[in-house]
Amino acid sequence: MADTKTQKASDLLVQCLEEEGVEYIFGVPGEENLDFLESLSTSTIKLILTRHEQGAGFMAATYGRHTGKTGVCLATLGPGATNLVTAAAYAQLGGMPMLMITGQKPIKKSKQGRFQILDVVSMMEPLTKYTQQLAAGDNIPSRVRECFRLAEEEKPGAAHIELPEDIAEEMSEARPIRPSIARRPSAEAKAVKQAVEAIEQADRPVLVIGAGANRKMTSKMLLQLVEKTGIPFVTTQMGKGVIDERHPLFLGCAALSAGDFCHRAIEDADCIVNIGHDVIEKPPFFMQDDGVTVLHLSTKTAEVDPVYFPQIEVIGDIANAIWQIKQGITNQDHWDFIKMREYRKAELAHTALLAADARFPIFPPHLVRQVRDALPEDSIICLDNGIYKIWFARNYPAYLPNTVLLDNALASMGAGLPSAMMSAMLYPDRKVMAICGDGGFMMNSQEMETAMRLGLNLTVLILRDDAYGMIRWKQANMGFADYGLTYGNPDFVHYAQSYGAQGHRVESSAHLAQVLAHCRDVPGVHLIDCPVDYTQNDQILNHDIKELSAEL
């Protein structure tokens, strides 16, 4: 980096990123990024070259999800920038701090007409918390600081800056702005008192842990509240693992839209304490004006819709609000959780019966049990999007926060492998597994080369049904003919080997256990081709579960 009074704007941008503590930039550079690339080459930041911009964006977002710090990705103008759109939405809806840097042709003069030029800032505006074209080198420090501030502020999300070629090469005397120290405000004492009184007056309170509660300190405070009061809890899909799901007061994950055992437990409650609720997720319950008190604990006020209109809101830092409630609450003799816990017992009995089914191709509940049994406590599974996500959300107990990475916000296919790659980079001593359908895997399968080049240790478990299975399930459930959703696949074992990875094909339930153990114990990139039997999805998820829970 230049030490003189003036320096190139691209050098200044990289210095600003270093000041923010950026470790990696993921991306696919283009010719419009070459000044920035040159500046990056002598910095402390490591460039992770990916094979597609979408994979880079998914990795940057996952970095933000794990660390709470802004992940950074890079693309050129035009098609490079448009390839980041899905990742921008993934980070924005999922609450993951991310900064996208895209290039652009010179804005002061250009010899190429409108070649490849799109209004990328306008394109990114509805998908980000902040987007700006850099029109002067001197503005870079304030723009970068604003990107990081907004990306990490609750609710976290995506930010974007565009660096034109002529701005990147101009000289500037500006210097980076140091990050400020900001703490979220605490919940107001009167609101906490109202919440405590509502919980104490209820007969059957329940905690519903959502996406916004998936933060380190919140996890600690919630466990203390549960331990002190004995109030049971359920989670949404993106709230999994906030409290260890082996806890005897865990009532299940609201993976289905309605009618599951844990939904019946919520229906039995007369006071629902919604912690970190985000309307982006499918509602964990459908609220009605029926006398049930709903409390909203979050960093922001409730976004009201026809099925969510809480009566009491406690707004502020969630962990602090829970601590205040824990300090002020008194256990009540009239609290009664017997019925709620009966629903959980029934769910566990039903799940155990399904998980024991060792048919081949592999039955999804049995697969979930095998994966959980094979992996250590702190392992991380990264789910792509498909019908298997419901099975893992319901049946796979998460022991620690951010050990089940699934996306119930944008729910984009293609995110599983890049998310697992980022997890393996951040936590090289932990076991990491990407769990993908064959459709989702093939959307970013080229990143297998990136994983090999980076020397990562991870397993890619492909659940193969040769179809877009979740849509096919919905198609059948709507009474439509089976049409337009099946395809062929490559030989996944040979496909893995072509990248230098280790390929495995499951041949029975017993063989699956052996393969999972081998992949766990042998370093490197593994790919497992596992045929699955989805024929009973509709019967079990849409009929059996709802009928059994209703009978209780």
C-alpha positions in Angstrom: 0.0 0.0 0.0 1.2 3.5 -0.8 2.5 5.5 2.2 2.6 8.9 0.5 0.0 11.6 1.2 -2.0 10.7 -1.8 -2.8 7.2 -2.9 -4.9 5.4 -5.5 -8.5 5.1 -4.6 -8.5 1.3 -4.9 -5.6 1.2 -2.3 -7.8 3.3 -0.1 -10.8 1.0 -0.5 -8.7 -2.0 0.5 -7.3 -0.1 3.5 -10.9 0.6 4.6 -11.7 -3.0 4.4 -8.7 -3.9 6.4 -9.7 -1.4 9.0 -13.1 -3.2 9.2 -11.3 -6.5 10.0 -12.1 -8.2 6.7 -10.3 -11.5 6.4 -11.6 -12.8 3.0 -13.1 -11.6 -0.2 -14.9 -14.2 -2.3 -15.5 -13.6 -5.9 -14.9 -13.7 -9.6 -13.0 -10.6 -10.7 -13.4 -9.0 -14.2 -11.3 -6.5 -16.1 -13.2 -3.6 -14.4 -11.8 -4.9 -11.0 -8.1 -5.0 -12.0 -7.0 -1.9 -10.0 -8.8 -3.2 -7.0 -7.3 -6.7 -7.5 -3.8 -5.1 -7.7 -4.4 -3.3 -4.4 -5.7 -6.5 -2.8 -2.7 -8.5 -3.8 -0.5 -6.7 -1.3 -3.0 -6.5 1.5 -3.7 -8.8 4.5 -7.0 -9.9 3.0 -7.1 -13.2 1.3 -8.9 -13.5 -2.1 -11.0 -16.7 -2.5 -11.5 -17.2 -6.2 -14.8 -19.1 -6.8 -16.2 -20.5 -10.0 -19.4 -18.5 -10.0 -20.4 -15.2 -8.4 -23.4 -16.9 -6.7 -21.2 -19.3 -4.8 -19.0 -16.3 -3.7 -22.1 -14.5 -2.4 -23.4 -17.6 -0.5 -20.0 -18.0 1.1 -19.8 -14.3 2.1 -23.3 -14.4 3.6 -22.5 -17.6 5.5 -19.3 -15.9 6.9 -21.7 -13.2 8.2 -24.1 -15.7 9.6 -21.4 -17.5 11.6 -19.4 -14.6 12.8 -21.8 -11.6 12.9 -19.2 -9.7 10.9 -19.7 -8.6 7.3 -18.7 -11.1 4.7 -17.4 -9.5 1.5 -17.8 -10.6 -2.1 -16.6 -9.3 -5.5 -17.9 -9.3 -9.0 -17.5 -7.3 -12.2 -20.2 -5.3 -13.9 -23.1 -6.6 -16.0 -23.4 -10.4 -15.8 -21.1 -10.6 -12.8 -23.2 -8.2 -10.8 -26.5 -9.9 -11.9 -25.1 -13.2 -10.7 -24.9 -11.8 -7.2 -28.6 -11.0 -7.1 -29.7 -14.3 -5.6 -27.0 -14.1 -2.9 -28.0 -10.5 -2.1 -31.6 -11.7 -1.5 -30.3 -14.7 0.5 -28.3 -12.4 2.9 -31.0 -9.7 3.1 -33.9 -12.0 3.9 -31.8 -14.4 6.1 -30.4 -11.6 8.3 -26.7 -12.2 7.3 -24.3 -9.2 7.1 -22.7 -9.0 3.6 -21.1 -6.4 1.4 -20.9 -6.8 -2.4 -18.4 -4.8 -4.4 -19.0 -4.6 -8.1 -17.0 -3.0 -10.9 -18.3 -0.6 -13.5 -17.1 1.1 -16.7 -15.6 4.6 -16.3 -18.3 7.1 -15.5 -16.5 10.3 -16.6 -15.8 9.1 -20.1 -16.1 5.7 -21.9 -15.1 4.4 -25.3 -17.4 1.4 -25.2 -20.8 2.9 -25.4 -23.3 1.0 -23.3 -21.5 -2.4 -23.5 -22.4 -4.5 -20.5 -23.7 -1.5 -18.6 -26.7 -1.9 -16.3 -28.0 0.3 -13.5 -26.7 -2.1 -10.9 -27.3 0.4 -8.0 -31.0 0.5 -8.9 -31.1 -3.2 -9.4 -29.6 -3.8 -5.9 -31.8 -1.2 -4.1 -34.8 -3.5 -3.2 -32.4 -6.3 -2.2 -30.1 -4.4 0.1 -30.0 -2.1 3.2 -27.6 0.2 1.4 -26.3 0.6 -2.2 -24.1 3.4 -3.6 -21.9 4.1 -6.6 -18.6 5.6 -5.6 -18.3 8.8 -7.6 -15.2 10.1 -5.9 -12.2 8.5 -4.1 -12.5 10.9 -1.2 -15.9 9.5 -0.4 -14.7 5.9 -0.1 -14.1 5.8 3.7 -17.5 7.1 4.7 -19.3 4.9 2.2 -17.5 1.8 3.4 -18.1 2.6 7.0 -21.8 3.1 6.3 -22.0 -0.3 4.5 -20.5 -2.2 7.4 -22.6 -0.3 10.0 -25.9 -1.0 8.3 -25.0 -4.5 7.2 -24.3 -5.5 10.9 -27.0 -3.5 12.5 -30.2 -5.5 13.5 -31.7 -6.9 11.4 -28.4 -7.7 9.6 -28.4 -7.8 5.8 -26.8 -7.0 2.5 -25.0 -3.8 1.3 -23.5 -2.9 -2.1 -21.0 -0.5 -3.5 -20.0 0.0 -7.1 -16.5 1.0 -8.0 -16.1 2.4 -11.5 -12.7 2.0 -13.3 -11.8 5.7 -13.4 -12.7 6.2 -9.7 -10.5 3.2 -8.7 -7.4 4.7 -10.4 -7.8 8.3 -9.2 -5.7 9.7 -6.4 -7.1 10.6 -3.0 -5.8 12.0 0.3 -8.6 10.4 2.4 -7.9 7.9 5.1 -10.0 5.0 6.5 -12.6 5.8 9.2 -12.3 3.6 12.3 -15.4 1.5 13.2 -17.4 3.0 16.0 -18.6 1.3 19.1 -22.3 1.0 19.3 -24.5 -1.0 21.7 -28.2 -1.8 21.2 -30.6 -0.1 23.6 -32.0 -2.1 26.4 -35.7 -2.9 26.6 -37.8 -0.4 28.6 -38.5 -1.6 32.2 -42.3 -1.0 32.0 -42.6 -3.2 28.9 -40.6 -5.9 30.6 -42.9 -5.7 33.7 -45.9 -6.1 31.4 -44.4 -9.2 29.8 -43.5 -10.7 33.2 -47.1 -10.1 34.5 -48.6 -11.7 31.4 -46.4 -14.8 31.7 -47.1 -15.1 35.4 -50.9 -14.8 34.9 -51.0 -17.4 32.2 -51.6 -21.1 32.9 -49.7 -22.5 30.0 -47.0 -20.2 28.7 -44.6 -21.3 25.9 -41.5 -19.8 24.3 -41.2 -19.7 20.5 -37.5 -19.1 19.5 -37.1 -17.6 16.1 -34.4 -16.5 13.7 -33.6 -13.2 15.5 -32.8 -15.1 18.7 -29.9 -17.0 17.0 -27.2 -14.9 18.7 -24.5 -16.0 21.2 -25.6 -14.1 24.3 -29.3 -14.7 23.6 -28.6 -18.5 23.7 -27.1 -18.2 27.1 -29.8 -16.0 28.6 -32.6 -18.2 27.1 -31.2 -21.3 28.7 -31.1 -19.6 32.1 -34.7 -18.5 31.7 -35.9 -22.0 30.7 -33.9 -23.5 33.6 -35.3 -21.1 36.2 -38.9 -21.2 35.1 -39.4 -24.6 33.5 -41.3 -23.0 30.7 -41.1 -25.3 27.6 -39.9 -24.0 24.2 -40.3 -24.7 20.5 -38.1 -23.3 17.6 -38.6 -22.1 14.1 -36.3 -23.6 11.5 -33.9 -20.8 11.7 -34.0 -20.8 15.5 -32.7 -24.4 15.7 -29.9 -24.9 18.2 -30.3 -21.7 20.2 -30.9 -24.1 23.1 -29.7 -27.7 23.0 -32.6 -29.7 21.6 -31.8 -32.6 23.9 -33.3 -30.4 26.7 -36.3 -32.1 28.3 -38.3 -28.9 27.8 -37.8 -28.8 24.0 -41.2 -29.4 22.3 -40.0 -29.6 18.7 -39.3 -27.5 15.6 -42.1 -25.8 13.7 -40.9 -27.2 10.3 -44.3 -27.7 8.8 -46.8 -24.9 8.2 -49.4 -26.3 10.7 -50.7 -29.5 12.3 -47.5 -31.0 13.6 -47.1 -32.1 17.2 -45.3 -29.0 18.2 -48.0 -26.8 16.6 -50.6 -28.6 18.8 -48.5 -27.8 21.8 -48.5 -24.1 20.8 -52.3 -24.2 20.3 -52.5 -25.5 23.9 -50.7 -22.4 25.2 -52.6 -19.3 26.5 -49.5 -17.1 26.4 -47.0 -17.3 23.5 -43.6 -15.6 24.1 -42.3 -15.0 20.6 -38.5 -14.4 20.8 -36.8 -13.0 17.7 -39.8 -13.5 15.4 -39.1 -12.7 11.8 -42.1 -12.5 9.4 -39.8 -13.8 6.7 -40.2 -17.3 8.2 -43.4 -19.4 7.8 -45.5 -18.5 10.9 -44.8 -20.9 13.8 -48.5 -20.4 14.6 -51.5 -18.8 13.1 -52.7 -16.1 15.5 -56.3 -15.5 16.1 -58.3 -13.1 18.2 -59.1 -15.9 20.7 -57.9 -14.7 24.0 -54.3 -16.0 23.7 -51.8 -13.4 24.7 -48.8 -13.0 22.4 -45.6 -11.3 23.5 -43.1 -10.0 20.9 -39.5 -9.8 22.1 -37.2 -8.5 19.5 -34.8 -5.7 18.5 -37.6 -4.1 16.3 -41.3 -3.7 16.7 -43.6 -6.3 15.2 -44.4 -6.3 11.5 -48.1 -6.9 11.7 -49.9 -9.1 9.2 -53.3 -11.0 9.2 -51.8 -13.8 11.4 -49.5 -11.9 13.6 -50.6 -8.9 15.8 -49.0 -9.3 19.3 -50.6 -7.5 22.3 -47.3 -6.8 24.2 -44.0 -5.8 22.7 -40.7 -5.7 24.4 -38.2 -3.9 22.1 -34.5 -3.8 22.6 -31.5 -6.0 22.9 -33.0 -9.5 23.0 -30.5 -11.1 25.4 -30.9 -8.2 27.8 -34.7 -8.3 27.7 -34.6 -12.0 28.5 -32.2 -11.4 31.4 -34.6 -8.7 32.7 -37.6 -11.1 32.5 -35.6 -13.8 34.2 -34.7 -11.5 37.0 -38.3 -10.3 37.5 -40.3 -13.5 37.0 -41.6 -15.7 39.8 -42.5 -19.4 39.1 -46.2 -20.0 39.4 -47.8 -23.1 40.9 -50.7 -22.9 38.5 -48.5 -23.3 35.4 -49.4 -26.6 33.7 -47.2 -28.0 30.9 -48.4 -31.7 31.0 -50.4 -31.6 27.8 -47.7 -29.8 25.9 -45.1 -32.4 26.9 -47.4 -35.2 25.9 -47.4 -33.9 22.3 -43.6 -34.0 22.4 -43.6 -37.6 23.7 -45.9 -38.6 20.9 -43.7 -37.0 18.3 -40.6 -38.8 19.6 -42.4 -42.1 19.6 -43.6 -41.5 16.0 -40.2 -40.4 14.8 -38.5 -43.4 16.4 -40.8 -45.8 14.5 -40.0 -44.1 11.2 -36.3 -43.8 11.9 -36.1 -47.6 12.4 -37.2 -48.2 8.8 -34.0 -49.4 7.1 -35.4 -49.9 3.6 -33.4 -49.1 0.5 -33.4 -46.6 -1.2 -33.0 -44.8 2.1 -36.1 -43.6 4.0 -35.6 -39.9 4.9 -36.3 -40.2 8.7 -33.8 -43.1 8.8 -31.3 -41.0 6.9 -31.6 -38.2 9.5 -31.0 -40.5 12.4 -28.0 -42.0 10.7 -26.4 -38.6 10.0 -27.0 -37.4 13.6 -25.5 -40.6 15.0 -22.5 -40.4 12.8 -21.5 -36.7 13.6 -19.9 -35.3 16.7 -21.7 -32.8 18.9 -20.2 -29.7 17.4 -20.5 -30.7 13.7 -22.1 -28.4 11.3 -24.7 -29.5 8.7 -25.5 -27.0 5.8 -28.8 -27.8 4.1 -29.6 -26.9 0.6 -33.3 -26.6 -0.2 -35.7 -29.5 -0.8 -38.2 -31.8 0.9 -35.4 -33.2 3.0 -35.1 -29.9 4.8 -38.4 -30.5 6.5 -37.2 -33.9 7.7 -33.9 -32.5 9.1 -35.6 -29.5 10.7 -38.1 -31.8 12.5 -36.0 -34.8 13.3 -32.3 -33.7 13.6 -31.6 -32.4 17.1 -29.3 -29.4 17.1 -27.0 -29.3 20.1 -25.4 -25.9 19.6 -26.2 -22.6 17.8 -25.4 -22.4 14.1 -24.8 -26.1 13.8 -27.8 -26.5 11.5 -27.6 -24.0 8.7 -30.8 -24.0 6.8 -32.5 -21.2 4.9 -36.1 -20.7 5.6 -36.1 -17.1 4.3 -35.2 -17.0 0.6 -35.0 -20.8 0.6 -32.7 -20.7 -2.4 -31.4 -23.9 -4.0 -27.7 -24.0 -4.6 -26.6 -22.6 -1.2 -25.7 -25.9 0.6 -22.3 -26.5 -0.9 -20.9 -22.9 -0.6 -22.3 -22.6 2.9 -20.5 -25.8 3.9 -17.3 -24.6 2.3 -17.4 -21.4 4.3 -18.1 -23.4 7.5 -15.2 -25.7 6.8 -12.9 -22.7 6.3 -13.9 -21.0 9.5 -13.9 -24.2 11.6 -11.3 -26.6 10.2 -11.3 -28.7 13.3 -15.1 -29.5 13.1 -16.9 -31.9 10.9 -18.9 -30.2 8.2 -21.5 -31.7 5.9 -23.4 -30.2 3.0 -26.8 -31.9 2.6 -28.2 -31.3 -0.9 -30.8 -32.7 -3.3 -29.4 -33.7 -6.7 -31.2 -30.6 -8.1 -29.7 -28.1 -5.7 -26.2 -29.6 -5.8 -26.0 -29.3 -9.6 -26.8 -25.6 -9.4 -23.4 -24.8 -7.9 -21.5 -28.1 -8.2 -18.6 -26.4 -9.9 -17.5 -25.1 -6.5 -16.2 -28.7 -5.8 -13.1 -27.4 -7.6 -12.9 -24.5 -5.2 -13.2 -26.8 -2.2 -10.4 -29.0 -3.5 -8.2 -26.0 -4.3 -8.7 -24.7 -0.8 -7.9 -28.1 0.7 -11.1 -28.2 2.7 -12.3 -31.1 4.8 -16.0 -31.6 4.2 -18.6 -34.1 3.1 -21.3 -33.5 0.4 -24.3 -35.8 0.9 -26.4 -35.9 -2.2 -30.0 -37.2 -1.7 -30.8 -38.4 -5.2 -34.3 -38.9 -6.4 -33.7 -37.7 -10.0 -36.4 -35.0 -9.7 -37.2 -31.7 -8.2 -38.8 -33.7 -5.4 -40.4 -31.0 -3.3 -42.2 -29.5 -6.2 -43.2 -32.9 -7.4 -44.6 -33.6 -4.0 -46.7 -30.4 -4.1 -47.8 -31.3 -7.7 -49.1 -34.7 -6.5 -50.8 -33.2 -3.4 -52.7 -30.7 -5.7 -54.0 -33.6 -7.7 -52.0 -32.7 -10.9 -50.4 -35.2 -13.2 -46.7 -36.0 -12.7 -45.2 -33.7 -15.4 -42.1 -31.7 -16.1 -40.0 -32.3 -12.9 -37.8 -35.3 -13.6 -34.3 -35.4 -15.1 -31.1 -37.4 -15.4 -28.0 -37.0 -13.4 -24.3 -37.6 -14.0 -22.5 -40.5 -12.3 -21.9 -38.6 -9.0 -19.0 -40.9 -7.9 -17.1 -40.3 -11.2 -18.1 -36.6 -11.1 -16.5 -36.2 -7.7 -13.4 -38.1 -8.8 -13.0 -35.8 -11.8 -12.4 -33.0 -9.3 -10.0 -35.1 -7.3 -12.5 -35.7 -4.5 -13.5 -39.0 -3.1 -16.8 -40.4 -4.3 -19.0 -43.0 -2.6 -22.3 -44.6 -3.6 -24.6 -45.9 -0.9 -25.9 -49.4 -1.5 -27.9 -50.2 1.7 -28.7 -48.8 5.1 -25.8 -50.6 6.7 -23.5 -49.3 4.0 -24.7 -45.7 4.6 -23.5 -46.0 8.2 -20.1 -47.2 7.0 -19.8 -44.5 4.4 -20.7 -41.7 6.9 -18.2 -43.0 9.4 -15.5 -43.2 6.7 -16.1 -39.6 5.5 -16.1 -38.4 9.1 -12.8 -40.0 9.8 -10.8 -39.5 6.6 -9.7 -35.9 5.7 -10.5 -34.3 2.3 -13.6 -33.6 0.2 -16.0 -36.5 0.0 -19.2 -36.8 -2.0 -21.9 -39.4 -1.2 -24.5 -40.5 -3.7 -27.4 -41.6 -1.6 -30.6 -42.8 -3.3 -33.7 -41.8 -1.3 -37.3 -43.0 -1.1 -39.7 -40.1 -1.0 -42.8 -42.1 -1.8 -44.4 -41.6 1.6 -43.6 -37.9 2.1 -47.2 -36.9 1.4 -48.8 -39.6 3.5 -46.6 -38.9 6.5 -46.3 -35.1 6.4 -49.7 -34.1 5.2 -51.9 -36.8 6.7 -50.4 -39.2 9.4 -48.7 -36.5 11.5 -51.7 -34.2 11.5 -54.2 -37.0 12.2 -52.1 -38.4 15.0 -51.5 -35.1 16.7 -55.2 -34.1 16.3 -56.2 -37.4 18.1 -54.2 -36.3 21.2 
